[in-house]
Amino acid sequence: MTTPMRAAILKRSSKEFLLTHPQFFSLLIIVFSSVASLMISPVFDPLGAKIQSISLVIVIGLLAGGMSIYFELPSWWVRINSFFALIVFFFLSLDIPSWAYHVALLGLAGIYWSTIVTRVPYYPSNQMVWEEVEKLLPTQSNFKVLEIGSGLGGFTRSLSKRHPHGTFIGLETAPVPWFLSKIKGLYESAPGTFIRKDYTQEDFSQYDLIFAFLSPAAMPNLYEKALKELSPNAKIVSYMFTWPNKAEPYTQKILLNNDECLYVYKNQTP
């Protein structure tokens, strides 16, 4: 293999890594920007300590934002990287006790446990969405429904109480939402089941309907899993986020009252 070919493969591999793991690359950008800013900090010495600190924060933000744009990271990562240092500076200026940061970190880690890997943040759906998905439930008895990323379990609790003849299972990886969903389910006597598990480890073939409210980053992998495992008569309903273009012929779009959409995917019938 020639040197130019190796360089081309390395460049392509690096590009693929950036597209699939922007969260890790963003961390490197922020660290690099911080180190670079500290190296040029003597330039700001005549400005005074307070102005010097603010200037460093601004430089970090400009460097991080510029690098994010250069490497074509998603727009939300450009904003995060640009304002991260400024947000940290703001909270440090409030003179909050150190233990409060530890508590906040533990709380956020418990809620957003797997977000850095899955790129699926915690953001709950609502009753209106659940009612629309309810219309898609199978008409036969003893059907089985899976909620991916169940959060506090509103969808699973609500529909399992209304349809006790069906089996409703919610999967959640974050420990705090999973624990609260189990407590809420017991308190409300909801027959739904909540399991702390990644949906990639679940067999889709045993379900008649799957409800997902994930993120654009997760949809390609979800589609590939559905393509391999989804039963011919089963459906996967994605709230707000579209399926890849190649799934469009097998996708039904349902417009909701607030101009948001449900995207109902069924595998091609053999």
C-alpha positions in Angstrom: 0.0 0.0 0.0 1.5 3.4 -1.0 1.9 6.3 1.3 -0.8 8.4 -0.3 -3.3 5.5 0.0 -2.4 5.1 3.7 -2.9 8.9 4.2 -6.3 8.8 2.4 -7.5 5.8 4.6 -6.3 7.5 7.8 -8.0 10.7 6.8 -11.3 8.9 6.0 -11.1 6.9 9.3 -10.5 10.1 11.2 -13.5 11.8 9.5 -15.7 8.8 10.4 -14.6 8.9 14.0 -15.4 12.6 14.2 -18.8 12.1 12.8 -19.7 9.2 15.0 -18.0 10.4 18.2 -18.2 14.2 18.3 -18.5 14.2 22.1 -15.0 12.8 22.6 -13.5 15.0 20.0 -15.2 18.1 21.5 -13.5 17.3 24.8 -10.1 17.2 23.0 -11.0 20.6 21.4 -11.8 22.2 24.7 -8.6 20.8 26.3 -6.4 22.0 23.4 -8.1 25.4 23.4 -7.5 25.8 27.2 -3.8 24.8 26.9 -3.3 27.1 24.0 -5.0 30.0 25.8 -2.8 29.5 28.9 0.3 29.5 26.8 -0.5 33.0 25.4 -1.8 34.2 28.8 1.3 36.5 29.4 -0.1 38.7 26.6 -3.0 39.7 28.9 -0.8 40.4 31.9 -1.1 44.3 31.6 -4.9 44.1 31.6 -5.2 43.1 35.3 -6.2 39.8 36.9 -10.0 40.0 36.4 -9.9 41.2 32.8 -7.1 38.7 32.0 -9.3 35.9 33.2 -12.3 37.0 31.1 -10.0 37.5 28.1 -8.7 33.9 28.5 -12.2 32.6 28.7 -13.2 34.4 25.5 -10.1 33.1 23.7 -10.9 29.5 24.7 -14.4 29.9 23.4 -13.2 31.4 20.1 -10.6 28.7 19.6 -13.0 25.9 20.5 -15.8 27.3 18.4 -13.5 27.9 15.4 -12.0 24.4 15.6 -15.5 22.9 15.9 -16.6 24.7 12.7 -13.4 23.7 10.9 -13.9 20.0 11.7 -17.6 20.3 10.7 -19.0 19.1 14.0 -22.8 19.3 14.4 -24.1 22.8 15.2 -25.1 22.0 18.8 -21.5 20.9 19.5 -20.2 24.2 18.1 -22.4 26.1 20.5 -21.4 23.8 23.5 -17.7 24.1 22.8 -17.9 27.9 22.2 -19.7 28.7 25.5 -18.4 25.9 27.8 -15.5 27.9 29.2 -17.7 31.0 29.8 -20.3 28.9 31.7 -17.6 27.3 33.9 -16.2 30.8 34.6 -19.7 32.1 35.5 -20.4 29.4 38.0 -16.9 29.7 39.6 -17.5 33.4 40.1 -20.6 32.6 42.2 -18.5 31.2 45.0 -20.6 28.1 45.4 -19.4 25.6 48.0 -17.4 22.7 46.4 -19.7 20.0 47.8 -22.6 21.5 45.8 -20.7 20.7 42.5 -20.2 17.2 43.7 -23.9 16.7 44.4 -24.8 18.3 41.1 -22.3 16.1 39.2 -23.7 12.9 40.9 -27.3 14.0 40.1 -26.5 14.7 36.5 -24.5 11.5 36.1 -27.5 9.6 37.4 -29.8 11.2 34.9 -27.6 11.4 31.9 -25.7 8.2 32.6 -25.2 7.1 29.0 -25.7 10.3 27.0 -22.0 10.7 26.2 -21.9 7.3 24.5 -25.4 7.0 23.0 -25.8 10.8 22.3 -29.4 10.4 23.4 -30.2 13.1 26.1 -33.0 12.7 28.6 -36.0 14.6 27.2 -39.5 13.2 27.9 -42.4 12.9 25.5 -45.9 13.9 26.5 -49.5 12.7 26.9 -50.6 13.9 23.5 -47.8 11.8 21.8 -48.8 8.7 23.9 -52.4 9.0 22.8 -51.4 9.1 19.1 -49.1 6.0 19.6 -52.0 4.3 21.4 -54.0 4.4 18.2 -51.3 2.3 16.5 -51.5 -0.5 19.1 -52.4 -4.0 17.8 -56.1 -4.9 18.0 -55.5 -8.5 19.1 -55.0 -9.4 22.8 -51.7 -10.3 24.4 -49.7 -7.9 22.3 -46.2 -6.8 23.5 -44.9 -3.2 23.4 -41.4 -1.9 24.1 -40.5 1.7 25.0 -36.8 2.5 24.2 -35.3 5.1 26.6 -38.3 5.0 28.9 -37.0 7.8 31.2 -39.5 8.3 34.0 -41.8 5.8 32.3 -44.8 8.0 31.5 -45.6 6.2 28.2 -45.3 2.7 29.6 -47.2 3.5 32.9 -50.0 5.3 31.1 -50.7 2.7 28.4 -50.2 -0.3 30.5 -53.0 0.9 32.9 -55.3 1.5 29.9 -54.5 -1.8 28.2 -54.0 -4.4 30.9 -54.3 -7.2 28.3 -51.0 -6.1 26.7 -47.5 -6.4 28.0 -45.6 -3.1 28.2 -41.8 -2.9 28.9 -39.7 0.2 29.3 -35.9 0.1 28.8 -33.7 2.7 30.4 -30.0 2.8 31.1 -29.8 5.9 33.4 -30.1 4.7 37.0 -32.1 7.6 38.4 -34.9 7.8 35.8 -35.1 4.0 35.9 -35.4 3.8 39.7 -38.0 6.6 39.7 -40.0 4.9 37.0 -40.2 1.7 39.1 -41.3 3.6 42.2 -43.9 5.5 40.2 -45.1 2.3 38.6 -45.5 0.6 42.1 -47.3 3.7 43.5 -49.7 3.9 40.6 -50.2 0.1 40.4 -49.2 0.3 36.7 -48.7 -3.2 35.3 -45.8 -2.1 33.1 -42.3 -3.5 33.6 -39.1 -1.3 33.8 -35.7 -2.8 33.0 -32.3 -1.1 33.3 -30.9 -2.2 30.0 -29.5 -0.9 26.7 -32.0 -1.5 23.8 -29.2 -2.8 21.6 -29.1 -5.8 23.9 -32.8 -6.5 23.4 -34.4 -8.8 20.8 -36.9 -6.7 18.8 -38.5 -9.8 17.2 -40.6 -10.5 20.3 -42.5 -7.1 20.1 -45.5 -6.0 18.2 -44.8 -2.3 18.6 -41.7 -0.3 19.7 -41.8 3.3 20.7 -38.6 5.4 20.5 -37.8 9.0 21.3 -34.1 9.1 20.8 -32.0 11.6 18.7 -30.9 11.9 15.1 -27.6 10.4 16.0 -29.2 7.1 17.1 -31.6 6.6 14.2 -29.1 4.8 11.7 -28.2 2.2 14.3 -31.9 1.8 15.3 -32.8 1.2 11.7 -30.1 -1.4 11.1 -31.3 -3.3 14.2 -34.9 -3.1 13.1 -34.0 -4.3 9.6 -32.5 -7.5 11.1 -34.9 -8.2 14.0 -38.3 -6.6 13.5 -41.1 -9.0 12.7 -43.0 -8.4 9.4 -46.2 -7.2 11.1 -44.5 -5.2 13.8 -43.9 -1.4 13.9 -41.3 1.0 15.3 -42.7 4.4 16.0 -40.1 7.2 16.2 -41.2 10.5 17.7 -39.8 13.6 15.9 -36.7 12.0 14.4 -36.8 10.6 10.9 -35.5 7.3 9.6 -32.6 7.1 7.1 -33.6 7.8 3.5 -33.4 4.1 2.5 -36.2 3.4 5.0 -38.6 6.0 3.5 -40.5 3.6 1.3 -41.5 1.7 4.4 -42.2 4.6 6.7 -45.6 6.3 7.4 -45.5 9.9 8.6 -48.2 11.0 11.1 -48.5 14.8 11.6 -49.4 15.8 15.2 -51.3 18.8 16.3 -48.2 20.8 17.2 -46.5 20.2 13.7 -44.3 17.5 15.2 -44.4 14.0 13.6 -44.5 10.3 14.3 -42.5 8.2 11.9 -43.9 4.6 11.7 -41.5 2.1 10.2 -42.4 -1.4 9.1 -40.0 -3.9 7.5 -40.6 -4.8 3.9 -43.0 -7.8 3.7 -41.2 -10.8 2.2 
